[in-house]
């Protein structure tokens, strides 16, 4: 068959992230940050996906994946099996990076091998700054085994006294400084020691009456796939308070992974076996690491680097839009033409300016918006509150089940309510993941609407880190559907009678399949291009395979999970799958149907082709009617298909191979590489003649010559 297991496909994606840490074109310290990103991704994967599999294996042993027919237990076993070599590869890359950084004067010191002077100052630091804060514990009958918090670091030890074995544990508190920087007169070097290495060095001073036999640092990952009931109906407590209570139970769920690190002290099977037994984990679930368990300290270390350094990416600043005059009103422009937004290449300011105009314009009657993930210091929230305080009707559909952002969204929902906004929490049984804003205006000319629909969250921070697109439009067809959408969602009902919008869960999948089927009818004259984060939906995969069998050429740009196997004769040999993993997180969803530039249909939206998006979430995909905007989206994806620096291709054996490696095998010489993200930033800079170009223009020229 032509299916790939979802979980194993995700692990291959995270390997592509990890390989950025081994990419020579990436600045050295940025490569170290990819180690941290890889680890953070893996943490969430185990908490959510492996956690979910753990629960399924307990509840229904016979439940099988709808594509590969693997049971939950079989998938778990495969996850643990395939993660081991990834951790080994990560350790290899990390050790090499530390050697390279040491040559640049950035040195993680071994607490055991310090000079006498450094050892003396470290001992004083430990005695005065660390020791008073420690809460060490011996585990015995009167000191029971403690609860190990999710992702928290612990220093553990095997101890001996009077011929009897004991075990000790020391939690590393958040109040501890993760790094200690020994005093030095050499300003060209950054020397640091991790807190866990300091504690391992001074265990004898902590457990004074015991002999220390072995030591290690551990970190437990717990299942975080806690279920928030969709059919909540307890009138004695509001839904927001209920969610707040439920998410606090996350840290009590079952452990599913144990990470161990012992540095220069060597592995102790006896020590780890004891803790695995106490936690209830097996050898399969235990991972010995050759790097610190939590590499997130890398981000704090970055602040120690000089401002001018080749160890980091050259700063790139989102640019102004060349076709939007600085003092122009967005409200006036959008009645003349649609405005295409493109992050992080251009600034989010036009959208914020639209909100600001709506909040202060006397013609504005109402603002309606869906909110999924927000910045910790949200300008969007400030402007919505301003609008409400100015007497506008503001309705915010806040998703309280946005995983790991629940507490943040609870806080913002309270802020919105305090300012007079109407806050609702979507439709029962569904997450509201759509990205839509509807502004209604009334003046002497009557009632009119402005709609924004995008692929990314209303988040100023991620707008500088994620690649996303959005459209601001006054098109009556889109606005009419947007009015119906908000009416339906505030009434808590679903509907499938939208005229142009593709809205999940009711009509999106069927309409996407209908568009695919239309191309299939064209045979070899048909063409489909789809860019998204992940693809798992079986029905859409089957439709694409059917189109491929009819001769339709299909280009898929999928950053993460892809459950569709390519290159199978007479089935998927007309389908290519590329994944772009680079400086910025590819997040836009763009759908193109048809080869004829005059007749092709272009769509953007919030949804991936995943079962959760098509069936269990409220999503919106919109057609892009403005021809200039549609053509620009096509040219952007043209460029992505030409990427030969950050792009990898899914091969018939299920593995991904970088385009540059494939070119080398074909003896194709590339004088210059095309990094699609950098070219797009170059184009944004080039449109602003007052700013210098940060990247060599030759890449842009090469792309233009080809297309």
N, C-alpha and C positions, 0 to 999 in steps of 0.2 A: 504493500500500500504506500500511499504518498504522504503519510502523516509522521510527524516528529513529536515526541513527548514534550509537553509544555515546560516542565520543570528542568529537564535536561537541556532544552534550548536556552532557557534563561542562564544556566551555568555557562554555556558557551558564550552568551553575551557578556557575562561578567569577566570571562577570560579575555575578551576583546578590550574591556576596560583595563584589565591588569597589564595587557601588552603595551598600553600607552606608557606605562612606567618603564618599559624596555625600549621605547622608541627613541632613536638618537636625535631626531629632529625636535623633540620636546625638550625645553630647558630643564636643566638637571633637577632643580628643586620642584618644578612642576611635576616631574616624573615621580618624585617622592609623594606628592599630593594624590597622585593616581593610586598609590598603595592604600592611602587612607580612604579614598572613594571606593575602591574594590572591597575593603573590609566593611565599610558602612553598608554597601549594597548587600554583602553576604549576611550581615547581621539581620537586616530587614527580611531577607529571603528566608532565613531560618525561623525568625519569629513569626512570619506570616504564612508562607507557603509550606515549609516543613512542619510548622505548628498545626496548620490545617490538615495536612496529611496524617499527622500523629493522631488527631481527633477522629478522622475518618477511619483509620485502621482499628481504633478501639470500638467505634460505633457500628461500622458495617465492613467486615473483612472482605466481603464479596463485591463491594462497590468498585467499578472499574472506570478508568478514563475512557471517554467516549471515542477517542481516536486510536490510541495505541493499545487499549484494553488492559493496561496494567492496573493491578490493585494498588491501593494506597500503600500497603506494606512493601510491595515491589518497587514503587516509586521512591519511597523513603530509603530503601536499601541502595537504589541507584544514585540518589542524591548524596548520601554519605560516601559512597564509592567514588563518585566523580569529583567530589570536593577535595578529597585527600591530595591528589596530584596538583590541584590548583593552589592549595596551601603550600605545598613543596615548591612550586614555581614561584610563588610570592616570596617565600623565604630566600630563594636564590637571587631574585631581582633586588630585594631589599638589602641583602648583604653587599651586593655589587654597588648599589647606589650609595651606601654608607662609605664604602671605600673611595668612591669618586668625590663625595662631599668632603671627606676628610682631607683629600688633596686640595680642596678649595678652602680649607680652614674651618669647616663645620664638623665638629667632632663629638660623638656620643661617647663619653668616657666610661671605662670600666671601673666601677667603684672599688674593685679589688686591687687594681694596678696603679693607683695614684702615687704621685711623689709624696715625700714626707710632709712637705708644706701643705699640699692640697688635702692630704689625709687628715691633717690636724684641723684645718678650717672646716672640712666636711664633718668631722666628729663633733665640733662645737655647734655647727648648724643642726645636726641631728639631735644633740642633747637639748638645745634651747628652743628650736622651732618645730621639731617633729615629735619627739618623745612625749611631751606633755599632752599631745592631742591623740595619741594612740589608744586603741581599745583592744588590746590583745586578749585572746581567750584560749584556754586549754579545754579540749573536748573530753569530758568524762561524765560520770553519772550525775554529778551536781552541776555540770556545765554542758547542757545538751547541745547537740549539733545545731548551729544557727541557721536561719533562713538566708540563703545566698541570693542577693538581689540580682535582677536581670542586668547583665552587661557591666556589673561592678567588679573592680579589681580586688583580689584578695591575695595576700602573701601567706602561703601555708608552709608548714614544716613538720618533719618527723623528729620527735624529741626523745631523749632517753634519760631516765633517772632511776638509780637503784636497780638497774637491770630490767626495768619495765619501760615499754614503749608508750609514748603519748603523742598527741597531735595538736598542733597549735595553728591558730588562724588570726590574721590581722586584716580588717577591712581598710581599704584605702579610701578615705573620706573625700568628698568633693571639695572640702575646704583646704585640702592639701594643694600646694603648688606642685604641678606634675613634674616640673623640671627645676633642678638646682644648677646655677651657673657659678662655677668656681671663680673667685676673684683672679684677675689677670691683667697684666700691663700690656699684653699683646692685643691691640684693638683690631688686628686683622683676623683674629680667630674667634669663633663662637664655640665654647666648650660647655657641655651640659651633661648632667647625670639625671636619669629618671628616678622618680620617687621609689618605685618598686625595687630598683637596683640598690638604692640606699638602705631600704628596709631589709633586703636579703643580706646585705653586708653586715648589718648590726643586729642580727637575730640573737646573738649571744648576749647582747646588752639588754634585749627585751625580755627574753626568757632566761633570766640569770641563773636559776638553779638547775637548769637542764643542759644537757649536751645536744647540740644541733647535729642531726645525722644527715638530713637532706632538706631541700627547700625548693620552692617553685612559686610562680605567679599563676593564678587561675582566673578564668572569667566564664561564667555560666550564661548561656543564652536560653531564655524561656519562651515558650509558646505565648504569643501576644495576639493570637487570632480569637479574641474574645467576641462573643456574639452580642450585639445590641439588638434587642427584639424589635422587629419592624411593626408588629401588631400591638405595640404598647398601648394600653388603654386604662391605666390606673389613674382615676380622677383625683386621688389624694396627693399626687405629686406631678409636677409638670415634666414634660419630656426632656427639657434641658437639664434639670436636676437629676433625672434618671440616668441620662448619659454620663453625667459627671461622676455619679456613684459607680457605674459599671466600669469605666475606663480605669478607675483606681484599683480594680481587682486584677489588672493585667499582670502586675508583678508577682502574683501568687500562683500563676499557672505553671504547668509542668515544665521541667527543664528538658531541653532537647539537644543541647550541644555543650561540651566542655572544652575550652581552650587552655593550653598549658604552655608556660614558657619558663625556662630555668637559666637561660643565658650561659654563663661560664661555669655553672655549677653541675651540669650534667643531669640526665634524666633519672628520676627515681620511680620505678614501676610500683614499688610498695606504697609510697606516699600517694600517688595518683590513684592507685587501685582502691585505697581506703576511701578517698573522697568520691570516686565514682560510685562505690557501693552505697555511701551515705546519700548521694544525690539520686541514685537509681538509674545510672547510665551505664552503657556497655563500652567495650573497647572501640567498637565501630563509631560511637558518638563522641569519642575523645580525639582531639587534634593537638599534637605536639607542634609548636611553632618555632621557627628560627628568627622570629622578630617579636617585639613587644605585643602583647595581646590586644592592646588598644593603641593604634597608631595616630589617633586624632590629635595628639600633642604636636604633630607636624604643623597644623595651622597656627598654633601659638608660636612655634619656632619661627615661622615665616616673618612675624613682626620684628624679629631680631636682625633680619637681613637689611643691608643698606638699601636706601631708596633707589639708587642707581646700580643695578646688578643684572648680569646676563643669566642669572640662575632662574629668573622668572620670565613669564611672558611679557613682551612689551605691552604697555597699557593701550587698550583700545576703548574708545569712548563712543557710545551710541550717538549717531549723528542726527541733525535736524533733517526734515524732509524737504528736498529742494523745491517741491511744488506747493509747499505750504508757507506763505509769507509769515514772517515772525509775528506781526501784529494782526494777522487775519483771524476772523472768528470762524472756528470750526463749524459752527451752526450754519453759517452762510455758505461755506464751501460745499458742505455735504448736500445741499439742495441743488447744486449744480453738477456734482459728480461724486462717485464713491471715493473713499479714502482707504487705501491699502496700508496697513501697518505691518512692519517687519522687524521683529526683535531678534537679537540684541543689536542688529546693525543700525537701526534707527531708534530714536528715543520713544518712550511711552508717553511723552508729554502731550501729543495731540489728543489721546484718549482722556487724560487727566484734565486737559483744558476743556474738552467737551463737557465733562462732569461739572467743572467749575462754572462754565457758562450756564449750564442747566440749573445749577444751584442758585445762581444770582439773577437769572433772566426772569423778568416778570411774566413772560409768555409761557414759561414752563409750568405745567400742571402737575406732572408726576414723573418719577423715576422708578423703574423697576429693574432689579438686578439679581442674578444668581451668584453666590459666593461659595467657593470650595476651599481654596487655600489662600491665605492673605499674609502679607508682610507683618513682621512684629511691630513695625511703625508704619501703619497703613495710611497713605494719603487718600486712597479710595474711601476708607471709612470716614476720614475727616470731612471729605467733600459731601458724602451722603448725609452726615450729621448736619453739616452746614445747610444743605438743601431742606432738611426737615425743619430746622430752626427758622428758616426763611419762609415757612408755610407751605412748602411743596409736599405733595403726597409721596412718600418714599416707602417702597416695599422691597425688602431684602429677603431672598430665599437662601437661608444659611444652612449649609450641610454640616450637621454636627457629627456625622460619622466619617468625616475625612480622616483616614487613618493616621494616627500620631499627631494630628492637628486639632483634635477634638477640644482640648483645653483652650487653645488659642481662639478657636471659633466660638466657644462658649463665652469667653471674655468679650469678644467683639460684638456678639449678639446682644449682650447686656448694654454695651456702650451705645449701640444703635437704638435700642428701646428707650434708654434714658434721654436720647435726643429727639424722641418722638417718631421714630421710624416704626413701621409695621414689620415685624419679623415673623416669618413662617419657616417651617422645617421640611418642606417638600411633600412628597407623596409616599403614603405607607408602602413599605416593602421595596422601595427603590432609593438609591443614592442619587442626588441631583448633582451631576458632574458637568452640566452644560455651562458655557461661558457666553452669556447674553445680557445685554443692557437695552432697555427700551425707555426712551424719553418721549413723553407726549407733550405737545405744545398747542396753545390756542391763542389766536389773535384775530384781527379783522378778516384775515384770509381763511379762517376756519380752523379746523383741527388737523394737525399733522404730526408725524412721528419720525424719530431717528432711531436706528437700531445699530448696535455693535454686536457682532458675533465673532468669536475668536477661537483659537486652538489652545490658548494658555490661560492660566489663572490671572485674576486681577491682582497681581502681586508685583510691586515695583522692583523688588530684589531679584526675583527670577526672570524678570524682563531683561536683565543685564547678563543672565547666565544661560537661559534656555532659548533655543531658536523657536520662535512662534510667529504666526501671522494672524491678522484680524482684519475685518472689513467694517467700516463705518458707512452706513447707507441710509438714504431716505426713500429707497425703492418701495413703492406701495405694496407690492406683492409680499416682500419680506416683512415689512412692518405689520401688515394685516395678520400674517401668521404669528408674528411675535405677540401681538395683542391677544390672540387666541391662546397662545402658549401660556402666558402669565395668568390669564383667566382660568385655564384648566388647572394649573399647578396650585394656585391659591385656593381653588375649590377642592383640591385633592383628588382630581380625576385625570384619567388618561384619555387621549383622543387620537384618532388616526386620520382626521379629515383635513390635515394641513395641505395647502395648495402647492407650495414650493419647498418648504423646509422638510428635511428628513429628521424626524424626531423619534428617538428610542424611548421606551421599548416597543412602541406600537407599529411604526411604519418604516423605521430606518433600514432595518435589515432587508425587508421586502423590496424597498426602492433601490437599495444598492444592488441586490441580486438582479432586479429588473434592468438596471443599467448595464450590468455585466452581460446579461442575456442578450441585450440589444447589440452589443459588440460581437457576441458569439455568432449572431445571425449574419454578420458581415464576413465571417470567415477570415481569410488572410488579409483582408482590408481593414479588419478591426484592430483597435489598439486600446490598451488599458494601462494607466500609470497610477499607482497608489503609494503614498508616503504616509507612514504611521509609526507608532512606537512598537506595537506588537500585533500579531495576528494569530488567533486561536479558534475563531468561530468556524465550526465544521461546515455549516451550510454555505458560508461565503467561500471557504476553501474549495468545496466541491464545485461551486459555480465557476470559480476561476479555472479549475482543472478542466471542466467541461469546455470552457472557452478556449483553453490551450489546445485541447484535442481537435477543435474546429479550425485551428490555425491562427488564432488571435495572438498577437505579440503582447506580452505582459511584462512590464517592468515594475518591480516592487522595491521600495526603499524602506526597509524595516530596521529600526535601530536595535530592538531587543528580541523578544520571543518571536519565532516563526515556526509554526507547526506544519508548514507546507514544505515537502521535500521537492527540490527542483531536479531537473536533468534526467527524469525517468522517461524512457523512450515511449513515444506515442501518448504520453499522459501530461508530463510537465516540462517537456523539452522546449516549449516556447515561453517559459517563465524564467526570469532572472530575479534573484533576491540579493540586494546589496544592503550592507549595514555601515553607517557612518558613525564612528566614535572619535570625537576630537575635543578641541578646547572647550566647546560649548555643547550642552546637552541637546541633541536633536529632539524636538518635541512637537513640531508642527504636523498637522494631518491635512494632506492635500490629495484630492481625488480627481483624476483626469480621464475622461472617456471620449474616444474618437481621435483619429489621426488628422482629420481635416481642420486646419486652423479656423476656418469660417464656421464650422459646425460643432466643434468639440465642446463638451460640457465640463466645467471646472467647479469644484466644490471644496470648501474648507469646513472644519468643525472640531468639536471636542472629543470625538469618539475614535478609538481604535477598532479594528475588526476583531474584537475579543468578545467572547460570550458574555462577560460581565458588562461590557459596554452596550451590546445590542439587546440584551435581555433583562439586565438587572439594574440599569441606571437610566436616569433621564439625561439624554444627550441631544445635541443639535448639530446637524450639518447643513450648511446653507449653500445654495448655488451662488456663484460669483457672476453676476450679469454684466457688470462693467467690463468692457472688452479690454481696456488697457490693464486693469487689475488682473484679469484672467491671464492675459498674455505674460504679464510679469511673473505670475506664479508658475507658468509653464517654463519660462526661461530659468527661473531659480532651480526647478527640478531638473532641467537640462544640465545645468552646471553640476548638480549632485551626482548625476549619472556619469559625469566626466571626472569625478574625484578619483585621483590615483595616489593619494597620500594617506587619507584617513578612511578609505573605503575598503570593505572586505566583501567577498562574494561567497554565497552559500554554494558548496559543491555537492555533487551527487552522493558523496559518502556521508553527508550530514555535517561535515566540518566547514569552517570558514577559512578562506585564504585571502590575505591582503592583495589588493589589485597590483601593488608594486611588485609583490612576490610572483604573481602570475605573469607580469610583464617580463620579469627577469627570466622566467622559465621559457618564455617565447622568444627570448633574445631581443626584446623590444627596448630600445634605449630611450629613456625620457630625460631630455636635457633639463627640463624643469618639471617640478611636480605641481599638480593642481589640487590645492586644499580648498574645497568649496566654501568653507566658512570664512577663510581669510580672503578669498576673492570677493565674496559678498561684502565683507567689511571694506575692502579696497574700493569697491564700487560706491559704497556709502560715503567714504572719505572723498573720493574723486568728485562727487556731486557737490561738495563743499570746498570751493577753491581756496578758502581761507585757512584750511587745515592741511598739514603735511600728510603724505601717505605713509603709513607705518610699515607696509609690506611692499616688496618689490613689484613693480607694475608688470614685469614680464609675464607673471602668471595670468593677469587679466588679459594681456595681449594674446597670449596663447589660446585662451578660451575663446576670445572674440574671433580669432582666425579660424578656429574649428567650427564656429557656429554663426 
